Amino acid sequence: MFKRESAVTKSAAPPGGAPVGYDPVMEIVERPTETLLTLTPLAAAKVKELMAEEPDADSLVLRVAIQGGGCSGFQYGLGFDNGAADGDQELEFEGVRVVVDSYSAPYLQGATVDFLTGLAESGFKIENPNAVSSCGCGHSFQVEEGEELPEGTHAGGCGTGCSH
């Protein structure tokens, strides 16, 4: 028969010492929670390149957002902004300041913004684990049943010329 032993050694606490069950060899390690959004090094380099062309480049941030629309219900928005607004989450990747508004954050949780330079695809691409389906061009997406579009918007053609 095998005897199961605990990883924590239980011993009586010495006078004025550690509590019962404390083992100085055991260490509690905090694991970071999932990052809201990730910007790949290639995407960050392209954003820096584009920002450098702007006259007020030093004060700009990259705003990543979602909005109602597109052929799948939601579409992505990437653009420069003059800074963070109240309620925005602020991130930094490779020296690029990124902001995400509180409405968009749940839909972008765990997403990765990349920049592709291939023959079949080129430009910014967002890999989003929250999307249950997406447009053929990848510019719009759909989430779980029951998620509502922002007020005043509707699903329709994505407007990117992809014919989806």
DSSP file (Angstrom, degrees, kcal/mol; ACC not computed):
  #  RESIDUE AA STRUCTURE BP1 BP2  ACC     N-H-->O    O-->H-N    N-H-->O    O-->H-N    TCO  KAPPA ALPHA  PHI   PSI    X-CA   Y-CA   Z-CA
    1    1 A M              0   0    0      0, 0.0     2,-0.4     0, 0.0     0, 0.0   0.000 360.0 360.0 360.0 148.4    0.0    0.0    0.0
    2    2 A F        -     0   0    0      2,-0.0     2,-0.5     0, 0.0     0, 0.0  -0.808 360.0-140.7-102.1 144.2    1.1    3.5   -0.7
    3    3 A K        -     0   0    0     -2,-0.4     2,-0.4     2,-0.0     0, 0.0  -0.904  14.1-137.4-104.9 129.7    0.8    6.3    1.9
    4    4 A R        -     0   0    0     -2,-0.5     2,-0.4     0, 0.0    -2,-0.0  -0.707  21.3-166.5 -86.0 134.0   -0.2    9.7    0.7
    5    5 A E        -     0   0    0     -2,-0.4     2,-0.1     4,-0.0     4,-0.1  -0.943  19.5-118.7-122.3 145.1    1.7   12.6    2.2
    6    6 A S        -     0   0    0     -2,-0.4     4,-0.1     2,-0.2     0, 0.0  -0.476  15.7-130.9 -76.8 149.3    0.9   16.2    2.1
    7    7 A A  S    S+     0   0    0     -2,-0.1     2,-0.6     2,-0.1    -1,-0.1   0.710  95.0  70.9 -72.1 -19.6    3.3   18.6    0.4
    8    8 A V  S    S-     0   0    0     17,-0.0     2,-0.5    18,-0.0    -2,-0.2  -0.876  85.6-133.5-101.6 124.7    3.0   20.8    3.5
    9    9 A T        -     0   0    0     -2,-0.6     2,-0.6    -4,-0.1    12,-0.2  -0.648  16.6-145.2 -78.1 123.4    4.7   19.5    6.6
   10   10 A K        +     0   0    0     -2,-0.5     2,-0.3    10,-0.1    10,-0.1  -0.787  34.9 150.4 -90.4 123.3    2.5   19.8    9.6
   11   11 A S        -     0   0    0     -2,-0.6    10,-0.7     8,-0.1    11,-0.2  -0.983  50.5 -89.5-148.2 159.3    4.4   20.5   12.8
   12   12 A A        -     0   0    0     -2,-0.3     6,-0.1     8,-0.1     0, 0.0  -0.435  48.8-110.3 -68.7 142.8    3.8   22.2   16.0
   13   13 A A        -     0   0    0     -2,-0.1     3,-0.1     4,-0.1     7,-0.1  -0.557  29.7-122.2 -74.9 134.0    4.8   25.9   16.0
   14   14 A P    >   -     0   0    0      0, 0.0     3,-3.1     0, 0.0    -1,-0.1  -0.363  50.3 -72.8 -68.0 157.6    7.8   26.7   18.0
   15   15 A P  T 3  S-     0   0    0      0, 0.0     3,-0.1     0, 0.0     0, 0.0  -0.317 123.1  -0.3 -54.7 124.3    7.2   29.4   20.7
   16   16 A G  T 3  S+     0   0    0      1,-0.2     2,-0.0    -3,-0.1    -3,-0.0   0.597 116.4 114.9  72.4  10.5    6.8   32.7   18.9
   17   17 A G  S <  S-     0   0    0     -3,-3.1    -1,-0.2     1,-0.2    -4,-0.1   0.006  71.7 -46.6 -98.8-157.6    7.4   30.9   15.6
   18   18 A A        -     0   0    0      1,-0.1    -1,-0.2    -6,-0.1     3,-0.1  -0.287  66.2 -94.3 -72.7 156.4    5.3   30.2   12.5
   19   19 A P    >   -     0   0    0      0, 0.0     3,-1.9     0, 0.0    -1,-0.1  -0.219  53.3 -78.2 -68.3 162.0    1.8   28.9   12.7
   20   20 A V  T 3  S+     0   0    0      1,-0.3    -8,-0.1    -7,-0.1     3,-0.1  -0.354 120.1  25.6 -59.6 135.8    0.9   25.2   12.5
   21   21 A G  T 3  S+     0   0    0    -10,-0.7     2,-0.3     1,-0.3    -1,-0.3   0.333  87.6 134.0  91.3  -7.5    1.1   23.9    8.9
   22   22 A Y    <   -     0   0    0     -3,-1.9    -1,-0.3   -11,-0.2   -11,-0.1  -0.612  31.5-175.6 -78.9 132.2    3.5   26.6    7.7
   23   23 A D    >   -     0   0    0     -2,-0.3     3,-1.2    -3,-0.1   -13,-0.0  -0.960  18.5-156.1-128.4 113.1    6.4   25.3    5.7
   24   24 A P  T 3  S+     0   0    0      0, 0.0    -1,-0.1     0, 0.0    -2,-0.0   0.678  93.9  62.9 -64.1 -15.1    9.0   27.9    4.7
   25   25 A V  T 3  S+     0   0    0      2,-0.0     2,-0.2    -3,-0.0   -17,-0.0   0.830  88.2  82.3 -77.1 -31.6   10.0   25.7    1.7
   26   26 A M    <   -     0   0    0     -3,-1.2     2,-0.4   -19,-0.0    -3,-0.1  -0.497  66.9-163.9 -72.9 141.0    6.5   26.1    0.2
   27   27 A E        -     0   0    0     -2,-0.2     2,-0.6     2,-0.0    -2,-0.0  -0.988  16.8-136.3-130.3 136.1    6.1   29.3   -1.8
   28   28 A I        -     0   0    0     -2,-0.4     2,-0.5     2,-0.0    -2,-0.0  -0.811  23.4-163.4 -90.3 124.4    2.9   30.9   -2.9
   29   29 A V        -     0   0    0     -2,-0.6     2,-0.5     2,-0.0    -2,-0.0  -0.934  11.4-140.9-112.1 123.7    3.3   32.1   -6.5
   30   30 A E        -     0   0    0     -2,-0.5    -2,-0.0     1,-0.0     0, 0.0  -0.709  14.5-150.9 -82.1 128.2    0.9   34.6   -7.9
   31   31 A R        -     0   0    0     -2,-0.5     2,-0.0     1,-0.0    -2,-0.0  -0.850  22.8-113.7 -98.1 132.8    0.0   33.8  -11.5
   32   32 A P        -     0   0    0      0, 0.0     3,-0.1     0, 0.0     2,-0.1  -0.358  30.4-118.1 -65.6 143.8   -0.9   36.8  -13.6
   33   33 A T        -     0   0    0      1,-0.2     3,-0.1    -2,-0.0     0, 0.0  -0.360  49.9 -70.7 -74.1 163.2   -4.5   37.0  -14.8
   34   34 A E        -     0   0    0      1,-0.1    -1,-0.2    -2,-0.1     2,-0.1  -0.293  55.7-113.7 -58.1 132.5   -5.1   36.9  -18.5
   35   35 A T        -     0   0    0      1,-0.1    75,-0.9    -3,-0.1     3,-0.1  -0.428  16.3-130.1 -67.6 139.7   -4.1   40.1  -20.2
   36   36 A L  S    S-     0   0    0      1,-0.2    74,-1.5    73,-0.2    75,-1.0   0.937  84.5  -8.0 -54.2 -50.2   -6.9   42.1  -21.6
   37   37 A L  E     -a  111   0A   0     73,-0.2     2,-0.4    72,-0.2    -1,-0.2  -0.990  62.8-148.1-151.7 147.6   -5.2   42.5  -25.0
   38   38 A T  E     -a  112   0A   0     73,-2.1    75,-3.4    -2,-0.3     2,-0.5  -0.974   2.1-158.1-124.3 139.6   -1.8   41.8  -26.5
   39   39 A L  E     -a  113   0A   0     -2,-0.4    75,-0.2    73,-0.2    57,-0.1  -0.975  23.6-132.6-113.0 120.2    0.0   43.7  -29.2
   40   40 A T     >  -     0   0    0     73,-2.6     4,-2.8    -2,-0.5     5,-0.2  -0.282  22.9-110.9 -69.0 159.0    2.6   41.6  -31.0
   41   41 A P  H  > S+     0   0    0      0, 0.0     4,-2.3     0, 0.0     5,-0.1   0.872 120.0  52.1 -57.3 -37.5    6.1   43.0  -31.6
   42   42 A L  H  > S+     0   0    0      2,-0.2     4,-1.9     1,-0.2     5,-0.1   0.909 111.3  46.3 -66.3 -41.6    5.4   43.2  -35.3
   43   43 A A  H  > S+     0   0    0     70,-0.3     4,-2.5     2,-0.2    -1,-0.2   0.909 111.7  51.8 -66.0 -41.8    2.1   45.1  -34.7
   44   44 A A  H  X S+     0   0    0     -4,-2.8     4,-2.5     1,-0.2    -2,-0.2   0.906 108.5  51.1 -61.6 -41.5    3.8   47.4  -32.2
   45   45 A A  H  X S+     0   0    0     -4,-2.3     4,-2.1    -5,-0.2    -1,-0.2   0.904 111.3  47.7 -63.0 -41.1    6.5   48.2  -34.8
   46   46 A K  H  X S+     0   0    0     -4,-1.9     4,-2.5     2,-0.2    -2,-0.2   0.898 111.0  50.9 -67.7 -39.8    3.9   49.1  -37.5
   47   47 A V  H  X S+     0   0    0     -4,-2.5     4,-2.9     2,-0.2     5,-0.2   0.925 110.4  49.6 -61.9 -44.2    2.0   51.3  -35.0
   48   48 A K  H  X S+     0   0    0     -4,-2.5     4,-2.2     1,-0.2    -2,-0.2   0.912 110.4  50.9 -59.8 -42.7    5.2   53.1  -34.1
   49   49 A E  H  X S+     0   0    0     -4,-2.1     4,-0.6     1,-0.2    -2,-0.2   0.926 113.9  43.5 -60.9 -46.2    5.9   53.6  -37.8
   50   50 A L  H >< S+     0   0    0     -4,-2.5     3,-0.8     1,-0.2     4,-0.3   0.881 112.5  52.6 -68.6 -38.4    2.5   55.0  -38.5
   51   51 A M  H >< S+     0   0    0     -4,-2.9     3,-2.1     1,-0.2    -1,-0.2   0.873  99.5  63.7 -63.7 -36.8    2.5   57.2  -35.3
   52   52 A A  H 3< S+     0   0    0     -4,-2.2    -1,-0.2     1,-0.3    -2,-0.2   0.743  96.0  59.6 -61.4 -22.6    5.8   58.7  -36.4
   53   53 A E  T << S+     0   0    0     -3,-0.8    -1,-0.3    -4,-0.6    -2,-0.2   0.590  89.5  89.9 -80.5 -10.7    4.1   60.2  -39.4
   54   54 A E  S X  S-     0   0    0     -3,-2.1     3,-1.3    -4,-0.3     4,-0.1  -0.679  77.8-134.7 -90.2 140.8    1.7   62.1  -37.2
   55   55 A P  T 3  S+     0   0    0      0, 0.0     3,-0.2     0, 0.0    -1,-0.1   0.809 106.8  40.5 -63.8 -30.1    2.6   65.6  -36.1
   56   56 A D  T >> S+     0   0    0      1,-0.2     3,-1.7     2,-0.1     4,-0.6  -0.158  74.5 140.0-109.2  38.3    1.6   65.0  -32.4
   57   57 A A  G X4  +     0   0    0     -3,-1.3     3,-1.0     1,-0.3    -1,-0.2   0.800  62.5  62.7 -53.6 -37.1    3.0   61.4  -32.3
   58   58 A D  G 34 S+     0   0    0      1,-0.3    -1,-0.3    -3,-0.2    -2,-0.1   0.768 107.9  41.8 -64.8 -25.5    4.4   61.8  -28.7
   59   59 A S  G <4 S+     0   0    0     -3,-1.7    -1,-0.3     2,-0.0    -2,-0.2   0.470  94.3 106.0-100.1  -2.2    0.9   62.4  -27.2
   60   60 A L    <<  -     0   0    0     -3,-1.0    37,-0.3    -4,-0.6     2,-0.3  -0.447  45.3-169.1 -83.6 151.6   -1.0   59.7  -29.2
   61   61 A V  E     -C   81   0B   0     20,-2.3    20,-2.2    -2,-0.1     2,-0.6  -0.907  28.7-112.6-126.4 158.8   -2.3   56.3  -28.0
   62   62 A L  E     -Cd  80  98B   0     35,-3.0    37,-2.6    -2,-0.3     2,-0.6  -0.854  29.7-154.7 -91.8 120.8   -3.6   53.4  -30.0
   63   63 A R  E     -Cd  79  99B   0     16,-3.5    16,-1.7    -2,-0.6     2,-0.5  -0.867   8.1-169.0 -97.8 124.3   -7.3   53.0  -29.3
   64   64 A V  E     +C   78   0B   0     35,-2.3    37,-0.5    -2,-0.6     2,-0.3  -0.966  23.4 152.4-112.1 125.1   -8.6   49.4  -29.8
   65   65 A A  E     -C   77   0B   0     12,-2.7    12,-2.9    -2,-0.5     2,-0.3  -0.916  36.4-135.1-145.1 166.9  -12.4   49.2  -29.7
   66   66 A I  E     +C   76   0B   0     -2,-0.3     2,-0.3    10,-0.2    10,-0.2  -0.929  22.8 179.7-121.6 154.4  -15.4   47.3  -30.9
   67   67 A Q  E     -C   75   0B   0      8,-2.2     8,-2.8    -2,-0.3     2,-0.1  -0.975  36.7 -89.5-147.4 158.8  -18.6   48.7  -32.3
   68   68 A G  E    S+C   74   0B   0     -2,-0.3     2,-0.3     6,-0.2     6,-0.3  -0.444  83.5  63.0 -69.0 143.3  -21.9   47.4  -33.6
   69   69 A G  E  >  +C   73   0B   0      4,-2.4     4,-0.5     1,-0.2     3,-0.2  -0.862  43.5 103.0 136.1-169.7  -21.9   46.8  -37.4
   70   70 A G  T >4 S-     0   0    0     87,-0.6    86,-2.5    -2,-0.3     3,-0.7   0.012  86.8 -74.0  76.2 167.5  -20.2   44.7  -39.9
   71   71 A C  T 34 S+     0   0    0      1,-0.2    -1,-0.2    84,-0.2    86,-0.1   0.644 131.9  48.1 -76.1 -12.8  -21.7   41.7  -41.5
   72   72 A S  T 34 S-     0   0    0      2,-0.3    -1,-0.2    -3,-0.2    71,-0.2   0.472 120.2 -98.2-106.5  -2.9  -21.3   39.6  -38.4
   73   73 A G  E << S+C   69   0B   0     -3,-0.7    -4,-2.4    -4,-0.5     2,-0.3  -0.186  98.7  49.1 119.1 -42.9  -22.7   42.0  -35.8
   74   74 A F  E     -CE  68 141B   0     67,-2.0    67,-2.2    -6,-0.3     2,-0.3  -0.932  62.1-164.2-126.1 151.5  -19.6   43.7  -34.3
   75   75 A Q  E     -CE  67 140B   0     -8,-2.8    -8,-2.2    -2,-0.3    65,-0.2  -0.971  21.1-114.7-134.4 155.9  -16.6   45.2  -36.0
   76   76 A Y  E     -C   66   0B   0     63,-1.8     2,-0.4    -2,-0.3   -10,-0.2  -0.550  21.5-159.2 -86.3 149.4  -13.1   46.2  -34.8
   77   77 A G  E     +C   65   0B   0    -12,-2.9   -12,-2.7    -2,-0.2     2,-0.4  -0.993  11.3 176.4-129.9 126.6  -11.9   49.7  -34.6
   78   78 A L  E     +C   64   0B   0     -2,-0.4     2,-0.3   -14,-0.2   -14,-0.2  -0.995  23.6 128.4-124.7 131.8   -8.2   50.7  -34.5
   79   79 A G  E     -C   63   0B   0    -16,-1.7   -16,-3.5    -2,-0.4     2,-0.3  -0.985  54.5 -88.1-172.1 166.8   -7.1   54.3  -34.5
   80   80 A F  E     -C   62   0B   0     -2,-0.3     2,-0.3   -18,-0.2   -18,-0.2  -0.619  39.3-176.8 -86.7 146.1   -5.0   56.9  -32.9
   81   81 A D  E     -C   61   0B   0    -20,-2.2   -20,-2.3    -2,-0.3     3,-0.1  -0.920  37.4-114.6-137.0 161.7   -6.4   59.0  -30.0
   82   82 A N  S    S-     0   0    0     -2,-0.3     2,-0.3   -22,-0.2   -20,-0.1   0.470  82.5 -54.3 -78.5  -1.3   -5.1   61.9  -28.0
   83   83 A G  S    S-     0   0    0    -22,-0.1    -1,-0.2    14,-0.0     2,-0.2  -0.902  76.1 -43.2 152.6-178.8   -5.1   59.9  -24.8
   84   84 A A        -     0   0    0     -2,-0.3     2,-0.2    -3,-0.1     3,-0.1  -0.480  47.8-146.7 -78.1 148.2   -7.1   57.8  -22.4
   85   85 A A    >   -     0   0    0     -2,-0.2     3,-2.1     1,-0.1    -1,-0.0  -0.644  41.8 -68.5-104.8 167.9  -10.6   58.8  -21.5
   86   86 A D  T 3  S+     0   0    0      1,-0.3    -1,-0.1    -2,-0.2     3,-0.1  -0.336 123.7  19.0 -56.1 132.7  -12.3   58.1  -18.1
   87   87 A G  T 3  S+     0   0    0      1,-0.3    -1,-0.3    14,-0.1     2,-0.1   0.318  91.8 135.2  88.7  -8.3  -12.9   54.4  -17.6
   88   88 A D    <   -     0   0    0     -3,-2.1     2,-0.5    13,-0.1    -1,-0.3  -0.427  53.3-131.6 -71.6 146.8  -10.3   53.3  -20.3
   89   89 A Q  E     -F  100   0B   0     11,-3.0    11,-1.9    -2,-0.1     2,-0.4  -0.863  23.8-148.7 -94.3 134.4   -7.9   50.5  -19.5
   90   90 A E  E     +F   99   0B   0     -2,-0.5     2,-0.3     9,-0.2     9,-0.2  -0.893  21.5 168.9-111.9 134.5   -4.4   51.5  -20.3
   91   91 A L  E     -F   98   0B   0      7,-3.0     7,-2.8    -2,-0.4     2,-0.4  -0.871  18.6-148.7-133.0 164.4   -1.7   49.0  -21.5
   92   92 A E  E     +F   97   0B   0     -2,-0.3     2,-0.4     5,-0.2     5,-0.2  -0.985  13.3 177.3-141.5 132.9    1.8   49.3  -23.0
   93   93 A F  E >  S-F   96   0B   0      3,-2.2     3,-2.5    -2,-0.4    -2,-0.0  -0.986  73.7 -20.8-135.1 122.4    3.5   47.0  -25.5
   94   94 A E  T 3  S-     0   0    0     -2,-0.4     3,-0.1     1,-0.3    -1,-0.1   0.816 129.2 -49.0  53.3  33.4    7.0   47.7  -26.9
   95   95 A G  T 3  S+     0   0    0      1,-0.3     2,-0.6   -47,-0.0    -1,-0.3   0.505 111.6 123.1  85.4   3.7    6.6   51.4  -26.1
   96   96 A V  E <   - F   0  93B   0     -3,-2.5    -3,-2.2   -57,-0.1     2,-0.4  -0.888  56.1-141.5-101.5 121.5    3.2   51.7  -27.7
   97   97 A R  E     - F   0  92B   0     -2,-0.6   -35,-3.0   -37,-0.3     2,-0.4  -0.705  22.1-169.7 -81.9 128.5    0.5   53.0  -25.3
   98   98 A V  E     -dF  62  91B   0     -7,-2.8    -7,-3.0    -2,-0.4     2,-0.4  -0.956   5.6-166.9-122.7 136.9   -2.9   51.2  -25.9
   99   99 A V  E     -dF  63  90B   0    -37,-2.6   -35,-2.3    -2,-0.4     2,-0.4  -0.959   4.1-171.6-124.9 146.5   -6.3   52.1  -24.5
  100  100 A V  E     - F   0  89B   0    -11,-1.9   -11,-3.0    -2,-0.4   -35,-0.1  -0.998  23.0-127.7-135.2 128.1   -9.5   50.1  -24.5
  101  101 A D     >  -     0   0    0    -37,-0.5     4,-1.9    -2,-0.4     3,-0.2  -0.313  26.9-110.2 -73.8 161.2  -12.9   51.5  -23.4
  102  102 A S  T  4 S+     0   0    0      1,-0.2    -1,-0.1     2,-0.2   -15,-0.1   0.780 116.2  54.3 -65.7 -28.2  -14.9   49.8  -20.7
  103  103 A Y  T  4 S+     0   0    0      1,-0.2     4,-0.4     2,-0.1    -1,-0.2   0.913 113.6  41.2 -69.5 -42.3  -17.6   48.7  -23.2
  104  104 A S  T >> S+     0   0    0      1,-0.2     4,-1.2    -3,-0.2     3,-0.8   0.778  95.3  82.4 -76.6 -28.0  -15.1   47.0  -25.6
  105  105 A A  H >X S+     0   0    0     -4,-1.9     4,-0.9     1,-0.3     3,-0.8   0.860  88.8  49.2 -51.6 -49.0  -13.0   45.4  -22.9
  106  106 A P  H 34 S+     0   0    0      0, 0.0     3,-0.4     0, 0.0    -1,-0.3   0.855 112.5  49.2 -62.5 -31.1  -15.2   42.3  -22.3
  107  107 A Y  H <4 S+     0   0    0     -3,-0.8    23,-0.3    -4,-0.4    -2,-0.2   0.679 115.8  43.4 -78.9 -18.0  -15.4   41.6  -26.0
  108  108 A L  H X< S+     0   0    0     -4,-1.2     3,-2.8    -3,-0.8    -1,-0.2   0.409  77.4 137.1-106.9  -0.1  -11.6   41.9  -26.4
  109  109 A Q  T 3< S+     0   0    0     -4,-0.9   -73,-0.2    -3,-0.4   -72,-0.2  -0.271  83.0   3.1 -53.5 119.3  -10.5   40.0  -23.3
  110  110 A G  T 3  S+     0   0    0    -74,-1.5    -1,-0.3   -75,-0.9   -73,-0.2   0.468  97.0 144.3  84.4   2.3   -7.5   37.8  -24.4
  111  111 A A  E <   -a   37   0A   0     -3,-2.8   -73,-2.1   -75,-1.0     2,-0.4  -0.336  38.6-145.4 -75.0 156.5   -7.4   39.1  -28.0
  112  112 A T  E     -aB  38 127A   0     15,-2.4    15,-2.7   -75,-0.2     2,-0.6  -0.990   0.6-151.9-124.9 128.2   -4.1   39.6  -29.9
  113  113 A V  E     +aB  39 126A   0    -75,-3.4   -73,-2.6    -2,-0.4     2,-0.3  -0.886  26.7 171.1 -98.2 123.6   -3.5   42.4  -32.4
  114  114 A D  E     - B   0 125A   0     11,-3.0    11,-2.6    -2,-0.6     2,-0.5  -0.794  29.6-133.3-125.4 167.5   -1.0   41.3  -35.0
  115  115 A F  E     - B   0 124A   0     -2,-0.3     2,-0.3     9,-0.2     9,-0.2  -0.990  21.5-159.5-125.9 122.9    0.3   42.8  -38.2
  116  116 A L  E     - B   0 123A   0      7,-3.0     7,-2.7    -2,-0.5    -2,-0.0  -0.768  17.2-179.6-103.8 145.2    0.5   40.5  -41.3
  117  117 A T  E     + B   0 122A   0     -2,-0.3     5,-0.2     5,-0.2    -1,-0.1  -0.004  41.1 123.8-130.6  29.3    2.7   41.1  -44.3
  118  118 A G  S    S-     0   0    0      3,-1.5    -2,-0.0     5,-0.1     0, 0.0  -0.247  71.3-110.6 -87.4 176.0    1.9   38.0  -46.5
  119  119 A L  S    S+     0   0    0      1,-0.2     3,-0.1    -2,-0.1    -1,-0.1   0.886 117.2  42.0 -71.2 -40.8    0.6   37.7  -50.0
  120  120 A A  S    S+     0   0    0      1,-0.2     2,-0.4     0, 0.0    -1,-0.2   0.862 129.4  16.2 -77.0 -36.4   -2.8   36.3  -48.9
  121  121 A E        +     0   0    0      2,-0.0    -3,-1.5     4,-0.0     2,-0.3  -1.000  63.7 168.8-139.3 137.3   -3.3   38.7  -46.0
  122  122 A S  E     +B  117   0A   0     -2,-0.4    -5,-0.2    -5,-0.2     2,-0.2  -0.992  42.3  43.5-145.9 148.0   -1.6   41.9  -45.0
  123  123 A G  E    S-B  116   0A   0     -7,-2.7    -7,-3.0    -2,-0.3     2,-0.2  -0.649  95.8 -24.6 115.4-174.6   -2.5   44.5  -42.5
  124  124 A F  E     -B  115   0A   0     -9,-0.2     2,-0.4    -2,-0.2    -9,-0.2  -0.503  58.4-174.0 -74.8 139.2   -3.7   44.4  -38.9
  125  125 A K  E     -B  114   0A   0    -11,-2.6   -11,-3.0    -2,-0.2     2,-0.6  -1.000  12.9-150.4-136.0 136.3   -5.5   41.3  -37.8
  126  126 A I  E     -B  113   0A   0     -2,-0.4     2,-0.7    12,-0.4   -13,-0.2  -0.934   1.5-158.2-111.6 121.2   -7.2   40.6  -34.4
  127  127 A E  E     -B  112   0A   0    -15,-2.7   -15,-2.4    -2,-0.6    -2,-0.0  -0.881  19.8-173.9 -93.9 115.8   -7.3   37.1  -33.1
  128  128 A N    >   -     0   0    0     -2,-0.7     3,-1.3   -17,-0.2   -17,-0.1  -0.938  24.8-164.5-122.4 113.1  -10.2   37.1  -30.7
  129  129 A P  T 3  S+     0   0    0      0, 0.0    -1,-0.1     0, 0.0   -19,-0.1   0.646  90.9  63.1 -68.6 -12.4  -11.1   34.1  -28.4
  130  130 A N  T 3  S+     0   0    0    -23,-0.3     2,-0.4   -21,-0.1    14,-0.4   0.613  80.3  97.8 -85.8 -13.0  -14.5   35.7  -27.7
  131  131 A A    <   -     0   0    0     -3,-1.3    12,-0.2     1,-0.2     3,-0.1  -0.636  49.2-173.3 -80.6 126.1  -15.6   35.5  -31.4
  132  132 A V  S    S-     0   0    0     10,-2.7     2,-0.3    -2,-0.4    11,-0.2   0.688  77.9  -1.3 -89.4 -20.4  -17.8   32.5  -32.2
  133  133 A S  E     -G  142   0B   0      9,-1.2     9,-2.8   -61,-0.1    -1,-0.3  -0.968  69.8-162.5-158.1 159.6  -17.7   33.4  -35.9
  134  134 A S  E     -G  141   0B   0     -2,-0.3     7,-0.3     7,-0.3     5,-0.0  -0.965  29.8 -89.4-145.7 162.8  -16.2   36.1  -38.0
  135  135 A C    >   -     0   0    0      5,-2.4     3,-1.2    -2,-0.3     7,-0.0  -0.242  45.0-107.8 -63.9 155.5  -16.5   37.6  -41.4
  136  136 A G  T 3  S+     0   0    0      1,-0.3    -1,-0.1     2,-0.1    27,-0.0   0.804 122.0  48.4 -57.5 -30.7  -14.4   36.2  -44.2
  137  137 A C  T 3  S-     0   0    0      3,-0.0    -1,-0.3     1,-0.0    -2,-0.0   0.597 108.4-125.7 -87.7 -10.8  -12.1   39.3  -44.1
  138  138 A G  S <  S+     0   0    0     -3,-1.2   -12,-0.4     2,-0.2    -2,-0.1   0.556  80.6 112.0  81.1   7.4  -11.8   39.1  -40.3
  139  139 A H  S    S+     0   0    0    -64,-0.1   -63,-1.8   -14,-0.1     2,-0.3   0.641  77.3  36.2 -89.2 -14.7  -12.9   42.7  -39.8
  140  140 A S  E     -E   75   0B   0    -65,-0.2    -5,-2.4    -5,-0.0     2,-0.3  -0.940  67.2-177.3-135.5 160.5  -16.2   41.8  -38.1
  141  141 A F  E     -EG  74 134B   0    -67,-2.2   -67,-2.0    -2,-0.3     2,-0.4  -0.937  19.4-131.1-151.1 168.7  -17.2   39.1  -35.7
  142  142 A Q  E     - G   0 133B   0     -9,-2.8   -10,-2.7    -2,-0.3    -9,-1.2  -0.952  19.1-155.6-126.2 145.6  -20.1   37.6  -33.7
  143  143 A V        -     0   0    0     -2,-0.4   -12,-0.1     1,-0.2     3,-0.1  -0.511  42.8 -50.9-111.1-177.8  -20.2   36.7  -30.0
  144  144 A E  S >  S-     0   0    0    -14,-0.4     3,-1.7    -2,-0.2    -1,-0.2  -0.066  72.5 -83.3 -51.5 151.2  -22.3   34.2  -28.0
  145  145 A E  T 3  S+     0   0    0      1,-0.2    -1,-0.1    -3,-0.1     3,-0.1  -0.271 115.6  36.4 -52.9 138.6  -26.1   34.2  -28.4
  146  146 A G  T 3  S+     0   0    0      1,-0.4     2,-0.3    -3,-0.1    -1,-0.2   0.205  79.8 126.9  99.3 -15.6  -27.7   36.8  -26.2
  147  147 A E    <   -     0   0    0     -3,-1.7    -1,-0.4    -4,-0.1     2,-0.3  -0.593  52.7-139.2 -74.8 136.0  -25.0   39.5  -26.6
  148  148 A E        -     0   0    0     -2,-0.3     3,-0.1    -3,-0.1    -1,-0.0  -0.705   8.2-117.6-101.5 149.1  -26.6   42.7  -27.7
  149  149 A L        -     0   0    0     -2,-0.3     3,-0.1     1,-0.1   -75,-0.1  -0.455  46.5 -88.1 -73.4 152.8  -25.4   45.2  -30.2
  150  150 A P    >   -     0   0    0      0, 0.0     3,-1.6     0, 0.0    -1,-0.1  -0.307  60.6 -82.6 -58.8 148.0  -24.6   48.7  -29.0
  151  151 A E  T 3  S+     0   0    0      1,-0.2   -83,-0.1    -3,-0.1     3,-0.1  -0.231 114.9  20.4 -55.2 135.3  -27.6   51.0  -29.1
  152  152 A G  T 3  S+     0   0    0      1,-0.3     2,-0.3    -3,-0.1    -1,-0.2   0.535 104.3 101.7  84.6   7.0  -28.3   52.6  -32.5
  153  153 A T    <   -     0   0    0     -3,-1.6     2,-0.3    -4,-0.1    -1,-0.3  -0.777  45.7-172.6-120.4 166.7  -26.3   50.1  -34.5
  154  154 A H        -     0   0    0     -2,-0.3     2,-0.3   -86,-0.2   -84,-0.1  -0.979  30.9 -97.8-151.8 160.5  -27.2   47.1  -36.6
  155  155 A A        +     0   0    0     -2,-0.3     2,-0.3   -86,-0.1   -84,-0.2  -0.594  61.6 122.4 -79.7 143.7  -25.6   44.2  -38.4
  156  156 A G        -     0   0    0    -86,-2.5   -83,-0.3    -2,-0.3   -87,-0.0  -0.898  62.7 -19.3-172.3-162.5  -25.1   44.7  -42.1
  157  157 A G        -     0   0    0     -2,-0.3   -87,-0.6     1,-0.1    -1,-0.0  -0.285  57.2-128.9 -59.6 145.1  -22.3   44.7  -44.7
  158  158 A C        -     0   0    0    -88,-0.2    -1,-0.1   -89,-0.1   -23,-0.0   0.680  26.0-137.9 -76.8 -15.2  -18.9   45.2  -43.3
  159  159 A G  S    S+     0   0    0      1,-0.1    -1,-0.1   -89,-0.0    -2,-0.1   0.577  75.6 107.0  75.9   7.5  -18.0   48.0  -45.6
  160  160 A T  S    S-     0   0    0      0, 0.0    -1,-0.1     0, 0.0    -3,-0.0   0.460  92.6-112.2 -96.5  -1.7  -14.5   46.7  -46.2
  161  161 A G  S    S+     0   0    0      1,-0.0    -4,-0.0     0, 0.0     0, 0.0   0.661  81.9 125.2  82.6  14.8  -15.3   45.6  -49.7
  162  162 A C  S    S-     0   0    0      1,-0.0   -26,-0.0     0, 0.0    -1,-0.0   0.584  70.4-131.0 -84.2  -8.3  -14.9   41.9  -48.8
  163  163 A S              0   0    0      1,-0.1    -1,-0.0   -27,-0.0    -6,-0.0   0.687 360.0 360.0  65.1  23.3  -18.3   41.0  -50.2
  164  164 A H              0   0    0      0, 0.0    -1,-0.1     0, 0.0   -28,-0.0   0.385 360.0 360.0-102.2 360.0  -19.3   39.1  -47.0
